[in-house]
Amino acid sequence: MAPKKPVAKKADPKKSASVKANTKVKVTKPEPEKAKKPKADGARASSRQATNDSAAPKKATKATATTTSKAKPAPQKSLKRKSSDDDEKPAPAKKAKVVKMPKAAPKPKPAPKPKKIPVSRKPAVAPVKPETLTKGPVINEPPTQRMNIYVHGEGTAGELGLGTAARAVDVKRPRLNPNLTADTAGVVQISAGGMHVLALTHDNKILSWGVNDSGALGRDTTWEGGLKDADEATKENEDEGDDESVDSDDDNGLNPRECIPAEVDWSETPLPEGTRFVQVAAGDSCSFALTDDGRVYGWGSFRGTEGPFAFDPETPTAFRPKLVPALKKITSIKAGANHAIALDKSGTVFAWGSGEQHQLGRKVVERKKKDGLLPRTFGLPKGPKNGIKSIETGEYHSMAISKNGDVYAWGLNNFGQTGIPDNAGTDDAVVTKPKVIEHLRGKTITSLTGGGHHSIAATSEGECLIWGHADCQIGIPAEVIEKLPEDAIVRDEKGRAGIVMIPQKVPGIEGTVIKVSAAGETNGVITAEGKAWTWGFSTNYQTGTGADDDVKVATMIDNTAVRDVKITGIGIGGQYGILTSFA
């Protein structure tokens, strides 16, 4: 593991900390906490962040709205088991019972010795050959269009993939990543995790970069070089203006094996000959890859309220890719903060990971919580008519769209992020099994995703709809929200609208919205005209607008790097953003 970066003390998440925009604080990834009622000032969700194992430097983030799990955060448990009075002790030896033996009977005459039978030797056993995986029929085709990758936001954990140059840390506006152009890497699909990124290339490679403390990068990133405070390396960039400028030769102190995109290590993973990868998905500390024959491989680890959980029941952390054997004929995979879902060819959905907020759509008993690490089906419709056609995740909730157009949601609901009114805004508010979002009936949803405590969708009419926590990420002025019908909002203790329960159109976006993205309290959308619009929490420049404070309304990203470029994709991570354009 790379030497740990210096970490500042973390702010108490229960206090409503109004942090100055230019304050920079090192970030660790907080564990999910117990859900609480929304406060008057709006408890704010954290973006997907780094693990507690090694804190990456980061600017101030807003306090996380707590989750519904009743389990309180506890120190990491030791793997060693202390002896106790309950431990089973060996029973004392019993005294042998003495009995008087009867006299021996007369010995019988010996029987004649049997004839010797020749003993045949067993044939030598041939050595067992290792199992050879056979590739199944192709059911998925990989994307082929090469892309240029633009990055912006906080890069003190290497998640921008810009390398070790001093000016590769704070990037206020999108900058073309020279390591990830259509010519240098040829990326065809990309996934933004909490503090790491995965990219699939045209030549069947999977690249990773960012935080690797729980094996999320799927390769060894040990580095013996020295470290320096990444915040000091960025002081010279405070007045840099546009961020397309050439990086300086100064070192930013980051681990070059983490901040430069490199290939995932498959040397220890059996792969059928001819396997092609078609999709990657990144969570907080977990990563997944889908193959053309429908297999799923994963690495890293899921986390729970008490810290690191496991990758599967037998593997605490998978440092290299590992086959998920229960999944076959899969056509799509998605990752939340600490759970994953997969859709198979028949329209059946599987979920696995940490289920403390019911994001797995099924009940996981505490004493058998590792059962949640095994992919299982749950209460979604199946079949050719009503089966599921697409899946999506928020950080602690999940969604699915059926073939008949119904949108289902389940999981954490403390801010109404599922769109289901059940106990929204109350402690321990969860939707335990999939339910239809009634207010989306009649809408054709073309793009869908969730952040920390809200959800966002695009419709076939080109509208952008949003619901959940009514803070900066909602993109609707407070005075407009206050005038909504009472059944469309949930008010806090002070009578202010804290939750938008019924999906509302986001105002101010010019053009037809075709793609949406979200993480934490930040949103981004792409229009058919090739423009990117963002809003929400931006203390780490993750909106790409140059602002380091909340962006409360949808704002178009406009700088020289992307002004004349048709943007085709967008991804939001814990403290950074990604834009893509076809070459």
DRENTIVEX-904779 format. One record per residue (C-alpha): z, y, x; residue in one letter. Coordinates in steps of 0.001 Angstrom, whole numbers, plus 500000, padded with zeros to 6 digits. Layout:
BEGIN
Z, Y, X, A $
...
***
This chain:
BEGIN
500000, 500000, 500000, M $
499216, 503484, 501212, A $
502118, 505684, 502398, P $
503661, 507401, 499415, K $
502943, 511027, 498808, K $
505854, 513511, 498505, P $
507090, 513808, 494928, V $
508857, 516679, 493246, A $
511573, 515989, 490692, K $
510142, 515289, 487262, K $
510950, 517678, 484420, A $
513129, 516366, 481611, D $
510592, 515263, 478938, P $
513120, 516063, 476191, K $
513124, 519749, 477033, K $
510358, 521951, 475769, S $
509245, 522991, 479210, A $
506773, 525803, 479212, S $
505362, 525428, 482706, V $
503405, 528230, 484296, K $
499728, 527451, 484647, A $
499664, 527884, 488411, N $
502731, 525722, 489050, T $
501845, 522526, 490864, K $
504104, 519518, 490577, V $
503672, 515991, 491825, K $
503117, 513499, 488981, V $
504418, 510033, 488311, T $
503385, 507943, 485359, K $
506171, 507984, 482741, P $
506797, 504858, 480759, E $
506284, 504940, 476988, P $
509415, 506281, 475329, E $
510898, 505968, 471886, K $
509054, 507880, 469177, A $
510691, 511052, 467890, K $
509984, 513462, 465083, K $
507668, 516314, 466050, P $
509582, 519369, 467218, K $
508931, 522873, 466088, A $
507314, 523791, 469351, D $
505186, 520662, 469279, G $
506259, 517897, 471659, A $
503219, 517409, 473828, R $
501650, 514158, 474860, A $
501125, 513315, 478492, S $
497738, 512294, 479773, S $
497277, 508882, 481292, R $
499158, 509192, 484558, Q $
499941, 507294, 487741, A $
502441, 504458, 488040, T $
506031, 504966, 489065, N $
505401, 502855, 492146, D $
503735, 505672, 494093, S $
503640, 509183, 492730, A $
500446, 511125, 493282, A $
500741, 514920, 493651, P $
499914, 516694, 490416, K $
500288, 519966, 488626, K $
502690, 520429, 485770, A $
502024, 518343, 482693, T $
503427, 518709, 479225, K $
506213, 516541, 477945, A $
505099, 513325, 476283, T $
505639, 512771, 472595, A $
507780, 509691, 472555, T $
506649, 506297, 471360, T $
508139, 504124, 468690, T $
509515, 501358, 470842, S $
513242, 500952, 470391, K $
513612, 499585, 473902, A $
515191, 502196, 476163, K $
513768, 502738, 479649, P $
515797, 500750, 482145, A $
515844, 500320, 485924, P $
513420, 497754, 487186, Q $
515017, 494367, 486932, K $
515474, 492329, 490059, S $
513611, 489099, 490211, L $
516685, 487454, 491725, K $
518987, 485865, 489175, R $
522718, 486369, 489612, K $
524975, 483411, 489038, S $
527262, 483631, 486046, S $
529859, 481626, 484239, D $
527131, 480516, 481871, D $
525178, 478866, 484645, D $
525169, 475107, 484366, E $
527482, 473443, 486934, K $
527217, 469827, 488096, P $
529502, 467509, 486184, A $
532335, 465846, 488183, P $
531607, 462323, 489351, A $
532987, 459620, 487069, K $
535207, 456873, 488442, K $
533585, 453500, 488337, A $
535045, 451177, 485727, K $
536401, 447984, 487329, V $
535947, 444745, 485428, V $
536771, 441159, 486370, K $
533562, 439327, 487140, M $
533060, 435748, 485871, P $
532460, 432921, 488295, K $
528909, 432551, 489445, A $
526844, 429828, 487854, A $
525434, 427092, 490077, P $
522350, 428235, 491912, K $
519130, 426720, 490527, P $
516818, 424805, 492761, K $
514249, 427038, 494391, P $
510831, 427016, 492800, A $
507847, 426064, 494896, P $
506366, 428978, 496792, K $
503253, 430398, 495112, P $
499991, 430353, 496931, K $
499076, 433516, 498747, K $
496573, 435664, 496874, I $
494356, 437870, 498974, P $
495108, 441570, 498283, V $
492068, 443781, 497917, S $
492284, 447283, 499318, R $
491722, 450233, 496994, K $
488546, 452144, 497696, P $
489031, 455516, 499349, A $
489230, 458404, 496880, V $
486503, 460981, 497360, A $
487775, 464540, 497940, P $
487856, 466655, 494777, V $
485322, 469445, 494894, K $
486385, 472866, 493629, P $
485277, 473570, 490068, E $
481922, 475296, 489908, T $
481476, 477845, 487157, L $
478239, 477598, 485253, T $
476715, 480751, 483885, K $
476279, 480816, 480127, G $
473342, 482199, 478163, P $
472749, 485918, 478541, V $
474039, 487866, 475522, I $
474447, 491335, 477107, N $
471949, 493440, 479007, E $
473206, 495887, 481667, P $
472358, 499591, 481445, P $
469609, 500641, 483845, T $
469375, 504445, 483711, Q $
470784, 505962, 486919, R $
473030, 508985, 486576, M $
474369, 511926, 488533, N $
478155, 512255, 488298, I $
479903, 515640, 488045, Y $
483688, 515917, 488399, V $
486343, 518548, 487761, H $
490118, 518788, 487532, G $
492998, 517664, 489700, E $
492157, 515396, 492622, G $
495462, 515039, 494452, T $
495433, 511302, 493747, A $
491809, 510846, 494807, G $
490513, 510410, 491256, E $
487660, 512886, 491761, L $
486144, 510623, 494423, G $
485166, 513593, 496590, L $
486749, 512338, 499796, G $
489133, 513975, 502239, T $
487758, 517526, 502449, A $
490354, 520196, 501669, A $
488337, 521671, 498808, R $
488018, 518287, 497116, A $
491418, 518523, 495437, V $
491438, 521327, 492852, D $
488025, 521615, 491219, V $
488061, 524189, 488424, K $
484542, 523576, 487132, R $
482128, 520617, 487311, P $
480796, 519798, 490759, R $
478143, 517213, 491602, L $
479869, 514423, 493528, N $
477691, 513756, 496605, P $
479074, 510209, 496769, N $
477903, 509511, 493216, L $
474408, 510903, 492832, T $
471595, 508880, 491311, A $
470232, 508319, 494820, D $
473450, 507608, 496739, T $
475210, 505296, 494271, A $
472984, 504930, 491226, G $
475802, 504695, 488686, V $
474681, 503411, 485274, V $
478064, 503356, 483477, Q $
481465, 504913, 484216, I $
484994, 504709, 482793, S $
487815, 507226, 483339, A $
491287, 505693, 483466, G $
494638, 507415, 483743, G $
494404, 508148, 487467, M $
491619, 505870, 488617, H $
487921, 505490, 487831, V $
485509, 502554, 487628, L $
481731, 502805, 487933, A $
478977, 500211, 487506, L $
475910, 500717, 489699, T $
472260, 499805, 489226, H $
472507, 497124, 491933, D $
475350, 495220, 490223, N $
478286, 496682, 492144, K $
481558, 497924, 490680, I $
483005, 500937, 492477, L $
486597, 502128, 492159, S $
488629, 505097, 493379, W $
491925, 506860, 492672, G $
495474, 505489, 492447, V $
495886, 501860, 493534, N $
499641, 501304, 493301, D $
499382, 498498, 490742, S $
496141, 496989, 492002, G $
493949, 499025, 489649, A $
491224, 499447, 492293, L $
490809, 495711, 492854, G $
490680, 496022, 496641, R $
492847, 496657, 499691, D $
493398, 500359, 500348, T $
495990, 500068, 503111, T $
495668, 503023, 505455, W $
497734, 503849, 508524, E $
496713, 507506, 508676, G $
499120, 510386, 508208, G $
499677, 512356, 505043, L $
500200, 516027, 504371, K $
501088, 517868, 501204, D $
497933, 518030, 499107, A $
499192, 521213, 497467, D $
499166, 522960, 500842, E $
495570, 521853, 501311, A $
494552, 523618, 498116, T $
496131, 527035, 498713, K $
492956, 528342, 500290, E $
491028, 527434, 497142, N $
492924, 529558, 494621, E $
490246, 532279, 494653, D $
487230, 530101, 495355, E $
485311, 531055, 492177, G $
482707, 528469, 491222, D $
483354, 525034, 492650, D $
479881, 524034, 493748, E $
480603, 525458, 497189, S $
480387, 523178, 500200, V $
483615, 521412, 501114, D $
485338, 522584, 504275, S $
485893, 520263, 507208, D $
489679, 520449, 506831, D $
491464, 517268, 505797, D $
493299, 517224, 502456, N $
495625, 514439, 503583, G $
494452, 511864, 501036, L $
493968, 508189, 501781, N $
490204, 507907, 502456, P $
490197, 504345, 501132, R $
491364, 505610, 497738, E $
489612, 508974, 497399, C $
486137, 507698, 498352, I $
484335, 505325, 495932, P $
484174, 501781, 497321, A $
483229, 498359, 496003, E $
485743, 496116, 494241, V $
486543, 493005, 496324, D $
485129, 489863, 494690, W $
485533, 487625, 497752, S $
488446, 485699, 496197, E $
486952, 485429, 492705, T $
484645, 482544, 491713, P $
481569, 483920, 489953, L $
478717, 481896, 488469, P $
475534, 482366, 490440, E $
473364, 485128, 489039, G $
476187, 486914, 487201, T $
475427, 490525, 486286, R $
477987, 493069, 485152, F $
477236, 495138, 482065, V $
480367, 497232, 481391, Q $
483633, 498409, 482977, V $
486803, 499698, 481286, A $
489756, 501466, 482932, A $
493275, 501844, 481512, G $
496300, 503359, 483199, D $
496907, 500647, 485794, S $
494542, 497958, 484556, C $
490805, 497428, 484957, S $
488230, 495164, 483315, F $
484602, 494127, 483782, A $
482246, 492421, 481313, L $
479401, 490127, 482376, T $
475997, 489452, 480887, D $
477101, 486027, 479628, D $
480160, 487442, 477861, G $
482933, 486686, 480344, R $
485718, 489175, 481079, V $
487372, 489718, 484459, Y $
490359, 491957, 485034, G $
492721, 493229, 487712, W $
495749, 495493, 488060, G $
498711, 495316, 485699, S $
499948, 496405, 482277, F $
503123, 498468, 482023, R $
505889, 498652, 479434, G $
508882, 500823, 478618, T $
510878, 499212, 481418, E $
508193, 499684, 484054, G $
505641, 497205, 485409, P $
504992, 494381, 482938, F $
502341, 491915, 484144, A $
498638, 491160, 484163, F $
499017, 487761, 482510, D $
501946, 485349, 481998, P $
501525, 483872, 485489, E $
500427, 486999, 487387, T $
502667, 490078, 487718, P $
499878, 492037, 489411, T $
496281, 490945, 489952, A $
495228, 492637, 493166, F $
491759, 491101, 492950, R $
489535, 490360, 489929, P $
490665, 487414, 487839, K $
488877, 485664, 484977, L $
490420, 486066, 481517, V $
489650, 482492, 480392, P $
490446, 482933, 476688, A $
487601, 485411, 476210, L $
484057, 484104, 475715, K $
480843, 485561, 474320, K $
482318, 489073, 474502, I $
479981, 492012, 473882, T $
482313, 495009, 474356, S $
485649, 495817, 476032, I $
487926, 498869, 475784, K $
491220, 499730, 477486, A $
494096, 501851, 476214, G $
496931, 502979, 478438, A $
498516, 499526, 478630, N $
496519, 497294, 476346, H $
492939, 496106, 475960, A $
490697, 494951, 473134, I $
487478, 492947, 473175, A $
484739, 492311, 470607, L $
482802, 489052, 470602, D $
479309, 488196, 469426, K $
480508, 487094, 465979, S $
482331, 490364, 465247, G $
485811, 489037, 466039, T $
488274, 491287, 467908, V $
490887, 490175, 470455, F $
493803, 492249, 471768, A $
496243, 491756, 474646, W $
498606, 493653, 476942, G $
501780, 495546, 476112, S $
502404, 495525, 472366, G $
505544, 497629, 472135, E $
503844, 500179, 469885, Q $
502040, 497480, 467829, H $
498718, 498418, 469436, Q $
497874, 494691, 469536, L $
497770, 494535, 465743, G $
500243, 491663, 465661, R $
503975, 491213, 466045, K $
505156, 490281, 469525, V $
508728, 488961, 469651, V $
510805, 490619, 472390, E $
512042, 487355, 473873, R $
508437, 486142, 474041, K $
506775, 489450, 474840, K $
504622, 487878, 477543, K $
502752, 486143, 474738, D $
501158, 489546, 474210, G $
499407, 489134, 477557, L $
497222, 486409, 476051, L $
494188, 487601, 474032, P $
494616, 486855, 470335, R $
492795, 487685, 467128, T $
494626, 489563, 464385, F $
494153, 491004, 460899, G $
490656, 492460, 461077, L $
487825, 491263, 458827, P $
485382, 488696, 460155, K $
481976, 487428, 459178, G $
478354, 488617, 459128, P $
478895, 491230, 456400, K $
482349, 492670, 457000, N $
482959, 491775, 460637, G $
483567, 494418, 463288, I $
480637, 496145, 465007, K $
482444, 498509, 467413, S $
485915, 499015, 468903, I $
487831, 501888, 470484, E $
491307, 502756, 471760, T $
493684, 505649, 472050, G $
496459, 505471, 474585, E $
498862, 503591, 472294, Y $
496749, 502918, 469217, H $
493452, 501184, 468502, S $
490539, 501510, 466094, M $
487577, 499464, 464913, A $
484514, 500056, 462731, I $
483348, 497257, 460451, S $
479752, 496408, 459648, K $
480172, 497944, 456204, N $
481309, 501253, 457737, G $
485070, 501070, 457176, D $
487209, 502464, 460010, V $
490418, 500547, 460756, Y $
493371, 501783, 462818, A $
496734, 500426, 463981, W $
499474, 501110, 466539, G $
501590, 504162, 467343, L $
501601, 506661, 464472, N $
504361, 509171, 465270, N $
501868, 512046, 465032, F $
499527, 510508, 462478, G $
497037, 509572, 465198, Q $
495920, 506480, 463291, T $
494919, 508531, 460255, G $
497179, 506281, 458160, I $
499891, 508237, 456264, P $
502548, 505516, 456650, D $
505692, 507272, 457961, N $
503620, 509645, 460096, A $
505860, 512062, 461976, G $
508995, 509917, 461739, T $
510924, 507933, 464329, D $
509559, 504453, 464974, D $
506357, 505299, 463103, A $
503848, 502523, 463726, V $
501059, 500850, 461815, V $
501813, 497201, 462453, T $
498461, 495771, 461384, K $
494943, 497161, 460863, P $
494475, 499422, 457849, K $
491442, 501340, 456616, V $
491434, 505105, 457171, I $
490728, 506046, 453573, E $
489746, 509637, 454337, H $
486831, 508416, 456480, L $
485277, 506364, 453689, R $
481774, 507599, 452997, G $
481427, 508939, 456547, K $
479144, 507239, 459040, T $
481044, 507351, 462329, I $
478802, 507257, 465395, T $
481373, 507905, 468144, S $
485139, 507401, 468056, L $
488122, 507524, 470423, T $
491784, 508468, 470677, G $
494002, 510510, 472959, G $
497749, 510330, 473369, G $
498684, 511451, 469862, H $
495419, 512266, 468110, H $
491981, 510815, 467362, S $
488492, 512290, 467341, I $
485155, 511169, 465893, A $
481507, 512200, 465569, A $
479584, 511606, 462351, T $
475925, 510890, 461683, S $
475665, 514464, 460378, E $
476634, 515759, 463837, G $
480105, 516934, 462844, E $
483181, 516521, 465038, C $
486265, 515379, 463104, L $
489828, 515368, 464432, I $
493319, 514400, 463227, W $
496834, 513913, 464608, G $
499176, 516178, 466544, H $
498505, 519816, 465628, A $
498870, 521259, 469110, D $
496215, 522665, 471440, C $
494179, 519445, 471291, Q $
493434, 519824, 467582, I $
490964, 522662, 468284, G $
491728, 524400, 464980, I $
493514, 527781, 464850, P $
497113, 527541, 463601, A $
496473, 530017, 460792, E $
493673, 527782, 459495, V $
495870, 524676, 459615, I $
498625, 526446, 457687, E $
496193, 527055, 454824, K $
495191, 523395, 454497, L $
496291, 521496, 451365, P $
499824, 520139, 451635, E $
498623, 516536, 451480, D $
496504, 517193, 454589, A $
499426, 518156, 456839, I $
502961, 517111, 457758, V $
505437, 519906, 458422, R $
508224, 519911, 461008, D $
511886, 520905, 460540, E $
510983, 524581, 460670, K $
508314, 524237, 458035, G $
505345, 524573, 460358, R $
502369, 522234, 460211, A $
502899, 519771, 463054, G $
500464, 517044, 462046, I $
496968, 517054, 460578, V $
496803, 513871, 458489, M $
493362, 514226, 456910, I $
490418, 514436, 459370, P $
489187, 518026, 459747, Q $
485999, 519460, 461212, K $
486426, 521118, 464609, V $
484979, 524638, 464340, P $
482928, 526559, 466877, G $
480785, 523782, 468365, I $
477130, 524769, 468477, E $
474763, 521837, 468101, G $
474882, 518246, 466910, T $
477846, 516295, 468296, V $
476809, 512820, 469450, I $
479612, 511664, 471798, K $
483367, 512228, 471954, V $
486013, 511616, 474612, S $
489764, 512174, 474804, A $
492861, 511524, 476911, A $
496356, 512883, 476525, G $
495928, 516277, 474852, E $
492403, 517017, 476071, T $
489066, 516497, 474288, N $
485420, 516667, 475224, G $
482196, 516254, 473258, V $
478485, 516155, 474069, I $
475818, 517610, 471800, T $
472273, 516390, 471282, A $
471188, 519575, 473040, E $
472836, 518330, 476261, G $
475832, 520672, 476354, K $
479484, 519761, 476957, A $
482293, 521336, 474935, W $
485985, 520852, 475771, T $
489397, 522052, 474616, W $
493097, 521181, 474858, G $
495575, 520886, 477702, F $
494005, 522299, 480876, S $
496788, 522976, 483370, T $
494985, 520682, 485806, N $
491517, 522137, 485049, Y $
490623, 518978, 483120, Q $
488636, 520964, 480560, T $
486225, 522056, 483310, G $
486126, 525604, 481918, T $
487943, 527137, 484887, G $
491049, 527705, 482752, A $
494434, 526434, 483901, D $
496146, 526999, 480558, D $
495665, 525587, 477072, D $
492131, 525957, 475735, V $
492833, 526177, 472003, K $
489265, 526237, 470662, V $
486131, 524318, 471599, A $
484548, 526013, 474623, T $
481207, 525205, 476240, M $
481298, 524308, 479936, I $
479003, 526726, 481697, D $
478679, 527009, 485460, N $
475802, 526894, 487903, T $
476184, 523154, 488583, A $
475455, 522108, 484988, V $
473897, 525155, 483340, R $
470350, 523833, 483636, D $
471292, 520158, 483367, V $
471134, 518062, 480207, K $
474551, 516415, 479986, I $
474430, 512903, 478541, T $
478002, 511639, 478875, G $
481611, 512742, 479199, I $
484912, 511128, 480197, G $
488437, 512537, 480199, I $
491144, 511105, 482462, G $
494808, 511873, 482908, G $
494233, 515112, 484809, Q $
490497, 515283, 485420, Y $
487134, 515145, 483696, G $
483706, 513593, 484304, I $
480233, 514634, 483134, L $
477074, 512569, 483558, T $
473368, 513319, 483421, S $
470392, 511006, 483699, F $
468360, 511380, 486867, A $
***
